Amino acid sequence: MKIKYFIVLFVIGLAIFSCNKDDDENDNFDAEAQAVIDNDALISYLQTHYLNEEDGGLWTIENGESSLMDDVRLKSQTIEKNDINYTLYYLKQFEGSGDIFPTRADSVLVTYTGMKLDSVVFDSASNIVWLPLTSVIDGWSYGFEHFKGGELKLNDDESFYYENSGKGILFIPSGLAYGNITQTLIPENSPLIFEIDLKAVKQTDHDTDGILSIDEDIDNDGDVRNDDTDGDLIPNYLDADDDGDGILTKDELEDGKYLDPNN
């Protein structure tokens, strides 16, 4: 069965933005056990489906086609979250010809299709949209780090398009998506699949203090959301005065370079 049937469209971007609620709101929920269940489900899917190069669709193996699991382009990444190891799978059809890989602090210009393992498409953006990787599900913020953007081309009528963009598929366990929290069209504990096309990358300065957000990652763990020097509950990348001394961070630069406000 082709996985592009039963398309359901709703607000663009809604399905990939991270939820602010605690994934462990149910005290009896065993996230570690669910991670194992999700990984088994993803492996089973990868072993029983293949990528049809003619139409770009994901199909169930019926005539001995080579599975996604056997595709040399399929890679995996172990991601630790709340002391639990999750496995993110990604298939890189084309890395992208751009100059840089995005960090988890940057923004990406993309088109995408999101679907569940049962072939139901729950979200799609056929028109390009900018999305901040600081505000999306973890499967996205980690997954996009493996792709680059493409090349901007202008038409005579001043319209534009992108060539050689980063293209691939992300296979995301529920623990890197919405966990045990039901979304509008996504049941709890649902592993997700996203076909992505990365057009461009923007290195982001969220608080416009002249310092790229990724350069405000004081502990160098790739996550700018957990760096809060002055303890005001506003992470440095959103805080124009990181150390809370009344002087804007941009006015405390030394030779244009960011200084660690902890020192």
Sine and cosine of phi, psi and omega as CSV:
sin_phi,cos_phi,sin_psi,cos_psi,sin_omega,cos_omega
0.00,0.00,0.73,-0.69,0.02,-1.00
-0.96,0.26,0.60,-0.80,-0.14,-0.99
-1.00,0.02,0.10,1.00,-0.04,-1.00
-0.99,-0.14,0.14,0.99,0.03,-1.00
-0.99,0.16,0.23,-0.97,0.09,-1.00
0.87,0.49,0.70,0.71,-0.04,-1.00
-0.95,0.33,0.75,-0.66,0.06,-1.00
-0.80,-0.60,0.86,-0.51,-0.01,-1.00
-0.97,-0.26,0.66,-0.75,0.20,-0.98
-0.58,-0.81,-0.30,-0.95,-0.19,-0.98
-0.79,0.62,0.81,-0.58,-0.05,-1.00
-0.86,0.52,0.75,-0.66,0.07,-1.00
1.00,0.04,-0.27,0.96,-0.07,-1.00
-0.86,0.51,-0.63,0.78,-0.14,-0.99
-0.97,0.23,-0.29,0.96,-0.07,-1.00
-0.96,-0.28,-0.13,0.99,0.04,-1.00
-0.97,0.26,0.67,-0.75,-0.07,-1.00
-0.93,0.37,0.49,-0.87,-0.02,-1.00
-1.00,-0.07,0.64,-0.77,-0.03,-1.00
-0.99,0.12,-0.21,0.98,0.00,-1.00
-0.96,0.28,0.43,-0.90,-0.01,-1.00
-0.95,0.32,0.84,-0.55,0.00,-1.00
-0.87,0.50,-0.38,0.93,-0.05,-1.00
-0.96,-0.27,0.59,0.81,-0.04,-1.00
-0.90,0.44,-0.41,0.91,0.10,-1.00
-1.00,-0.04,0.94,-0.35,-0.10,-0.99
-0.88,0.48,-0.38,0.92,-0.04,-1.00
-1.00,-0.04,-0.01,1.00,-0.03,-1.00
-0.96,0.28,0.77,-0.64,0.00,-1.00
-0.98,-0.20,1.00,-0.04,-0.06,-1.00
-0.91,0.41,-0.56,0.83,-0.01,-1.00
-0.92,0.39,-0.67,0.74,0.04,-1.00
-0.91,0.40,-0.61,0.79,0.01,-1.00
-0.91,0.41,-0.55,0.84,0.05,-1.00
-0.88,0.48,-0.61,0.79,0.04,-1.00
-0.93,0.37,-0.69,0.72,0.01,-1.00
-0.87,0.49,-0.71,0.71,0.00,-1.00
-0.89,0.46,-0.69,0.72,-0.02,-1.00
-0.90,0.44,-0.65,0.76,0.05,-1.00
-0.88,0.48,-0.66,0.75,-0.01,-1.00
-0.91,0.41,-0.65,0.76,0.01,-1.00
-0.93,0.38,-0.67,0.75,0.03,-1.00
-0.88,0.47,-0.68,0.73,0.03,-1.00
-0.87,0.50,-0.68,0.73,0.03,-1.00
-0.89,0.46,-0.72,0.69,-0.03,-1.00
-0.90,0.43,-0.48,0.87,0.00,-1.00
-0.99,0.15,-0.32,0.95,-0.11,-0.99
-0.92,-0.40,0.07,1.00,0.01,-1.00
-0.76,-0.65,0.34,-0.94,0.03,-1.00
-0.64,-0.77,0.32,-0.95,0.04,-1.00
-1.00,-0.08,0.88,-0.47,0.04,-1.00
-0.99,0.16,0.94,-0.34,-0.08,-1.00
-0.93,0.36,-0.35,0.94,-0.04,-1.00
-0.96,0.29,-0.67,0.74,-0.03,-1.00
-0.90,-0.45,-0.04,1.00,0.02,-1.00
0.97,0.24,0.11,0.99,-0.04,-1.00
-1.00,0.05,0.37,-0.93,0.10,-0.99
-0.99,-0.12,0.84,-0.54,-0.09,-1.00
-0.84,-0.55,0.44,-0.90,0.12,-0.99
-0.97,0.26,0.68,-0.73,0.01,-1.00
-0.93,0.37,0.81,-0.58,0.02,-1.00
-0.76,-0.65,-0.38,0.93,-0.08,-1.00
-0.77,-0.64,0.62,0.78,0.07,-1.00
0.97,0.25,0.33,0.94,0.03,-1.00
-0.89,0.45,0.44,-0.90,0.01,-1.00
-0.95,0.31,0.78,-0.63,-0.12,-0.99
-0.97,0.26,0.27,-0.96,0.11,-0.99
-0.86,0.51,-0.59,0.80,-0.01,-1.00
-0.89,0.45,-0.49,0.87,0.00,-1.00
-1.00,-0.03,-0.03,1.00,0.01,-1.00
-0.96,0.26,0.84,-0.54,-0.07,-1.00
-0.91,0.42,-0.26,0.97,0.01,-1.00
-0.99,0.13,-0.20,0.98,-0.01,-1.00
-0.98,0.20,0.80,-0.60,0.03,-1.00
-0.81,-0.59,0.22,-0.98,0.04,-1.00
-0.71,-0.70,0.41,-0.91,0.02,-1.00
-0.66,-0.75,0.75,-0.66,0.07,-1.00
-1.00,-0.01,0.80,-0.61,-0.05,-1.00
-0.82,-0.57,0.82,-0.57,0.02,-1.00
-1.00,-0.05,0.79,-0.62,0.03,-1.00
-0.62,-0.78,0.83,-0.56,-0.03,-1.00
0.79,0.61,0.68,0.74,0.06,-1.00
0.92,0.40,0.29,0.96,0.04,-1.00
-0.88,-0.48,0.70,-0.72,0.03,-1.00
-1.00,-0.02,0.80,-0.59,0.05,-1.00
-0.90,-0.43,0.51,-0.86,0.05,-1.00
-0.93,-0.36,0.87,-0.49,0.10,-0.99
-0.99,-0.16,0.78,-0.63,0.06,-1.00
-0.96,-0.28,0.64,-0.76,0.04,-1.00
-0.60,-0.80,0.66,-0.75,0.03,-1.00
-0.93,-0.36,0.87,-0.49,-0.08,-1.00
-0.99,-0.14,0.99,-0.14,0.05,-1.00
-0.95,0.31,-0.66,0.75,0.08,-1.00
-0.48,-0.88,0.78,-0.63,-0.08,-1.00
-0.92,0.39,-0.57,0.82,-0.10,-1.00
0.96,-0.28,0.59,-0.81,-0.08,-1.00
-0.99,-0.10,0.11,0.99,-0.01,-1.00
-0.91,0.41,0.08,-1.00,-0.08,-1.00
-1.00,0.10,-0.47,0.88,-0.14,-0.99
-0.71,-0.70,0.47,-0.88,0.23,-0.97
-1.00,0.05,0.62,-0.79,0.06,-1.00
-0.95,0.31,0.51,-0.86,0.19,-0.98
-1.00,-0.09,0.13,-0.99,0.02,-1.00
-0.95,0.30,0.00,1.00,0.06,-1.00
-0.98,-0.20,-0.05,1.00,-0.12,-0.99
-0.99,-0.14,0.02,-1.00,0.05,-1.00
-0.89,-0.45,0.48,-0.88,-0.05,-1.00
-0.78,-0.62,0.60,-0.80,0.09,-1.00
-0.98,-0.18,0.89,-0.45,-0.22,-0.98
-0.63,-0.78,0.32,-0.95,0.41,-0.91
-0.85,-0.52,0.43,-0.90,-0.06,-1.00
-0.31,-0.95,0.30,-0.96,0.16,-0.99
-0.72,-0.69,0.77,-0.64,0.01,-1.00
-0.93,-0.37,0.69,-0.73,-0.05,-1.00
-0.56,-0.83,0.34,-0.94,0.10,-1.00
-1.00,-0.06,0.11,-0.99,-0.01,-1.00
-0.94,0.34,-0.23,0.97,0.00,-1.00
-1.00,-0.03,0.19,0.98,0.07,-1.00
1.00,0.08,-0.03,1.00,0.00,-1.00
-0.99,0.14,0.83,-0.56,0.06,-1.00
-1.00,0.08,0.84,-0.54,-0.07,-1.00
-0.96,-0.28,-0.23,0.97,-0.03,-1.00
-0.34,-0.94,0.54,-0.84,0.00,-1.00
-0.38,-0.93,0.62,-0.78,0.11,-0.99
-0.77,-0.64,0.98,-0.22,0.01,-1.00
-1.00,0.07,-0.34,0.94,0.10,-1.00
-0.99,-0.15,0.57,-0.82,-0.07,-1.00
-0.89,0.45,0.59,-0.80,0.00,-1.00
-0.57,-0.82,0.66,-0.75,0.08,-1.00
-0.99,0.12,0.74,-0.68,0.03,-1.00
-0.71,-0.70,0.73,-0.69,0.03,-1.00
-0.99,0.14,0.77,-0.63,-0.02,-1.00
-0.96,0.27,-0.10,0.99,0.10,-1.00
-0.99,0.17,-0.21,0.98,-0.13,-0.99
-0.85,-0.53,0.16,0.99,-0.02,-1.00
-0.95,-0.30,0.08,-1.00,0.02,-1.00
-0.89,0.45,0.44,-0.90,-0.07,-1.00
-0.86,0.50,-0.56,0.83,0.01,-1.00
-0.87,0.50,-0.53,0.85,0.08,-1.00
-0.97,0.24,-0.76,0.65,-0.11,-0.99
-0.88,0.47,-0.58,0.81,0.07,-1.00
-0.99,0.17,-0.65,0.76,-0.10,-1.00
-0.90,0.43,-0.65,0.76,-0.06,-1.00
-0.94,0.35,-0.28,0.96,0.02,-1.00
-0.90,0.44,-0.25,0.97,-0.05,-1.00
-1.00,-0.09,0.04,1.00,-0.06,-1.00
-0.80,-0.60,0.38,-0.93,0.12,-0.99
-0.89,-0.46,0.21,-0.98,0.07,-1.00
-0.98,0.17,-0.15,-0.99,-0.01,-1.00
-0.93,-0.38,-0.43,-0.90,-0.04,-1.00
-0.91,-0.41,0.79,-0.61,0.01,-1.00
-0.97,0.24,0.79,-0.62,0.01,-1.00
-0.84,-0.54,0.68,-0.73,-0.01,-1.00
-0.96,-0.29,0.68,-0.73,0.10,-1.00
-1.00,0.01,0.24,-0.97,0.00,-1.00
-0.87,0.48,-0.49,0.87,-0.01,-1.00
-1.00,0.04,0.21,0.98,0.04,-1.00
0.97,0.26,0.07,1.00,0.19,-0.98
-0.96,0.27,0.19,-0.98,-0.08,-1.00
-0.59,-0.81,0.24,-0.97,0.06,-1.00
-0.41,-0.91,0.12,-0.99,-0.02,-1.00
-0.86,-0.51,0.66,-0.75,0.10,-0.99
-0.92,-0.38,0.45,-0.90,0.10,-0.99
0.82,0.58,0.66,0.75,0.02,-1.00
-0.97,0.23,0.30,-0.95,0.03,-1.00
-0.96,0.28,0.81,-0.59,-0.10,-1.00
-0.72,-0.70,0.71,-0.70,0.01,-1.00
-0.09,-1.00,-0.21,-0.98,-0.05,-1.00
-0.72,-0.70,0.74,-0.68,0.06,-1.00
-0.96,-0.27,0.71,-0.70,0.06,-1.00
-0.89,-0.45,0.95,-0.32,-0.28,-0.96
-0.90,-0.43,0.83,-0.56,0.10,-0.99
-0.93,0.37,0.41,-0.91,-0.07,-1.00
-0.88,0.48,-0.48,0.88,0.01,-1.00
-0.92,0.39,-0.30,0.95,0.10,-1.00
-0.96,-0.28,0.22,0.98,0.06,-1.00
-0.83,-0.56,-0.98,-0.22,-0.08,-1.00
-0.89,-0.45,0.12,0.99,0.05,-1.00
0.82,0.58,-0.73,-0.68,-0.04,-1.00
-0.99,-0.12,0.44,0.90,0.02,-1.00
-0.96,-0.27,0.88,-0.47,0.00,-1.00
-0.94,0.33,0.72,-0.69,0.13,-0.99
-0.97,-0.25,0.07,-1.00,-0.11,-0.99
-0.79,0.61,-0.75,0.66,-0.04,-1.00
-0.87,-0.50,0.24,0.97,-0.04,-1.00
-0.80,-0.59,0.92,-0.38,0.04,-1.00
-0.91,0.42,0.31,-0.95,0.05,-1.00
-0.87,0.49,0.46,-0.89,0.07,-1.00
0.85,0.53,0.67,0.74,-0.02,-1.00
-0.97,-0.25,0.90,-0.44,0.23,-0.97
-0.90,0.43,0.52,-0.85,-0.08,-1.00
-0.79,-0.61,0.42,-0.91,0.06,-1.00
-0.84,-0.55,0.72,-0.70,0.08,-1.00
-0.78,-0.63,0.82,-0.57,0.22,-0.98
-1.00,0.04,0.83,-0.55,-0.11,-0.99
-0.83,-0.56,0.49,-0.87,0.08,-1.00
-0.68,-0.74,0.96,-0.28,-0.09,-1.00
-1.00,-0.02,0.94,-0.35,-0.07,-1.00
-1.00,0.09,-0.69,0.72,-0.08,-1.00
-0.43,-0.90,0.36,-0.93,0.01,-1.00
-0.84,-0.54,0.70,-0.72,0.07,-1.00
-0.87,-0.50,0.88,-0.47,0.12,-0.99
-0.95,0.31,0.86,-0.52,-0.27,-0.96
-0.97,-0.22,0.64,-0.77,0.17,-0.99
-0.88,-0.47,1.00,0.04,-0.17,-0.99
-0.88,0.48,-0.64,0.77,-0.07,-1.00
-0.99,-0.14,0.18,0.98,0.05,-1.00
0.75,0.67,0.67,0.74,0.02,-1.00
-0.99,-0.15,0.18,0.98,0.02,-1.00
1.00,0.08,0.07,1.00,-0.02,-1.00
-0.86,-0.51,0.82,-0.58,0.05,-1.00
-0.84,0.54,0.63,-0.77,-0.04,-1.00
-0.83,0.56,-0.63,0.78,-0.02,-1.00
-0.91,0.42,-0.44,0.90,0.02,-1.00
-0.98,0.20,-0.08,1.00,0.09,-1.00
-0.98,-0.19,0.28,0.96,0.09,-1.00
-1.00,0.07,0.99,0.10,-0.16,-0.99
-0.89,0.46,-0.63,0.78,-0.05,-1.00
-1.00,0.01,0.03,1.00,0.09,-1.00
0.83,0.56,0.59,0.81,0.04,-1.00
-0.99,-0.17,0.08,1.00,0.02,-1.00
1.00,0.08,-0.14,0.99,-0.04,-1.00
-0.93,-0.38,0.96,-0.28,-0.04,-1.00
-0.98,0.20,-0.16,0.99,-0.08,-1.00
-0.97,0.22,-0.23,0.97,-0.05,-1.00
-0.95,-0.32,0.29,0.96,0.03,-1.00
-0.95,-0.31,0.95,-0.32,-0.06,-1.00
-0.67,-0.74,1.00,0.05,-0.13,-0.99
-0.87,0.50,-0.71,0.70,-0.08,-1.00
-1.00,-0.05,0.06,1.00,0.09,-1.00
0.90,0.43,0.48,0.88,-0.02,-1.00
-1.00,-0.08,0.21,0.98,0.01,-1.00
0.94,0.34,0.18,0.98,0.12,-0.99
-0.92,-0.38,0.92,-0.38,-0.02,-1.00
-0.87,0.50,0.47,-0.88,-0.09,-1.00
-0.80,0.60,-0.60,0.80,-0.08,-1.00
-0.93,0.36,-0.23,0.97,0.07,-1.00
-0.93,-0.37,0.01,1.00,-0.13,-0.99
-0.94,-0.34,0.90,-0.44,-0.02,-1.00
-0.95,0.31,-0.26,0.96,0.05,-1.00
-0.78,-0.63,1.00,0.09,-0.17,-0.99
-0.86,0.52,-0.64,0.77,-0.09,-1.00
-0.99,-0.13,0.06,1.00,0.11,-0.99
0.91,0.41,0.47,0.88,-0.04,-1.00
-0.99,-0.12,0.13,0.99,0.02,-1.00
1.00,0.08,-0.02,1.00,0.04,-1.00
-0.93,-0.37,0.80,-0.60,-0.02,-1.00
-0.86,0.51,0.62,-0.78,-0.01,-1.00
-0.82,0.57,-0.63,0.78,-0.03,-1.00
-0.90,0.44,-0.37,0.93,0.03,-1.00
-1.00,0.00,0.00,1.00,0.00,-1.00
-0.94,-0.35,0.24,0.97,0.02,-1.00
-0.95,0.30,0.56,-0.83,0.06,-1.00
-0.93,-0.37,0.93,-0.38,-0.05,-1.00
0.83,0.55,0.58,0.81,0.03,-1.00
0.98,0.22,0.11,0.99,-0.04,-1.00
-0.95,-0.31,0.57,-0.82,-0.01,-1.00
-0.97,0.25,0.74,-0.68,0.05,-1.00
-0.98,-0.22,0.61,-0.79,0.06,-1.00
-0.90,0.43,0.91,-0.41,-0.05,-1.00
-0.92,0.39,-0.18,0.98,0.06,-1.00
-0.97,0.22,-0.27,0.96,-0.07,-1.00
-0.95,-0.30,0.00,0.00,0.00,0.00
